[in-house]
């Protein structure tokens, strides 16, 4: 069955919605038109609401509402209803056995599900209890010295408890609280970080250039040229080389003496003297100069980065003063060498010697290497400290676990027992579900040999004839279909009256819930939902429909083989509600029946649960109960008062409207009284226009005062008091 269902966020149901809880086998829901009954039936039909099924076993829901009327009967043909035909004793026995087995196993499954829920609840309570015990028994979690070890677990009981369970196999050394605090004070308070090693200074950046042999080589012209002896004797090699740059190709004038001494022979001698070998050597000099300058810049950049980094204190020792002094010496040598190199490039014939910088570079590297050794030692200590912290954290957790050891072991033992029970119950549920499926498959196989659609035709036609519907019958046609025919053989689906449509549609639904549109669905259990089956039917048909509903109720309560396991009836018709719910003509409570009332206030549907007490005594009684509602709208209040006045004074008492109005001398009260009885005079069941005018000058309290005054002034106060005093059943 359905245990409960909730409807919200649809039509007149707001986000909070309404929840039908504790549903019984039979459930009556009364509500006026527009209060949300059809929305409920559609939601149940289309799975548009949250449903909580008993034993997690959903059943097919058959719904009778406007949709059912529109989608069935009125078509040219509609589905036939399969039921069991002629009985075969053995087949009937097997069918009965399988149905009984299904019912028995469904109850068994429900019991298993209930046991499973109990075990899960027991497991949850066991967990909560032991969580609190461990939490309250662990004072160490509040020790500020232990915060680093317990970080992430101090603020949540469940996480703390689960961490204790994980640490049950902790093999760390068990220390006293004092020992743990001493270690924590020294280890957790130290938080050094590892340091990166200092990059060594490359030793080959300048050295290779500084020892190049080209510096000690005299770069001069060829010696076998006729002018070579003179140039070499005078030592003017570089001077002549410079002068050749000023010779003009179209002039014989010497750039130095300004005499016409330059002839072609002299030009050829100069070109031979300063040949390609000389030019190549000069290029090599220029290349060495450029290389030395670039490497010197790179070297000094590396050194100054190291100096800049160590201007602020570090966790290790670095001799920054010596490092800077050596750097100054190194820079001085580099500057000297660059000047010497410049002179050599300008006078290639010179022999120069560069100062070596390798000694200073090695001295700087010695300082770096010393600091790197200190850094490595520091990093090793940091790594050891991390291991020490991890070891201390493990020892702190082991201390806590030892304090809670008995509680934790007790929990694990009990949890193991409960989990074994849960596993066993789960296996039983799986086995039971498998057996139910086998029984259902057997039922499908057995019923296929005994089903037909003719039995339903016979029953429906007999019922139609018995209640005077002789203008049409239901007739089977091919492919297990039905159609409605007139006596002359013409189709009747388009010419039925509203009352005929309602009656034949309900008859069809009634038999559908006893059978199925296919052979496989005949024996399946189902839920039956009926939404306002009474509309334009006369009192005789109301009695017939009520009798059919009573038959369903009787079978649900007393016939275990009956396919319908639960009935939900939604209606706005008080007389139908009274006929269907008052089984055997009595209003005593029934533990298999629950009652609800739907209300729509300010376009929002609300629900009131009455349990097993039937709130509908009579339509007149209901009008009085309307007045007792705390949140009744002014329109509903006035209409209920008008209908009471009509029923009691005019119809039953024979007291005229003028007689009532004559009792009121106060003009205001007389006007309110007139608004209450104007609906009676109009004879309409709608709200008159003047109702809105009346509502502008009269509050609900004033209407209640005038309403009571009508009974006082007409000497019927005793009836008013009888109808308004506290009752055992109220709306």
Secondary structure, DSSP 8 states (H G I E B T S, - for coil): -EEEEEE-SBTTB-SS-EEE-S--SEEEEEE-TTSSHHHHHHHHHTT-SEEEEGGG---EEEEESHHHHHHTTSSSSEE--BEE-S--HHHHHHHHHHHHHHHHHHHHHHHHHHHHHHHHHHHHHHHHHHHHHHHHT-GGGG-GGGHHHHTTTSS-HHHHHHHHHHGGG--S----HHHHHHHHHHHTT-------------SHHHHHHHT-GGGGS-----TTSTTHHHHHHHT-HHHHHHHHTT--TT----TTT-SS---HHHHHHHHHHT-HHHHHHHHHHHHHHHHHHHHHHHHHHHHHHHHHHTTS--SS---HHHHHHHHHHHHHHHHHHHHHHHHHHH-TT--------HHHHHHHHHHHHHHHHHHHHHHHHHHHHHHHHHHHHHHHHHHHHHHTHHHHHHHHHHHHHHHHHHHHHHHHHHHHHHHHHHHHHHHHHHHHTTEESHHHHHHHHHHHHHTT--SEEEEEETTTEEEEEETTS-B-TTT--HHHHHHHHHHHHHHHTTSBSSGGGTT--EEEEEE---SS--HHHHHHHHHHHHHHHHHHHH-TT-SEEEEEEEES-HHHHHHHHSGGG-----TTEEEEEEEEETTEEEEEEEETS---S-HHHHHHHHHT-TT--HHHHHHHHHHHHIIIIIIIS---HHHHHHT--SHHHHHHHHHHHHHHHHT-SS--THHHHHTTT--HHHHHHHHHHHHHHTT-HHHHHHHHS--SS--
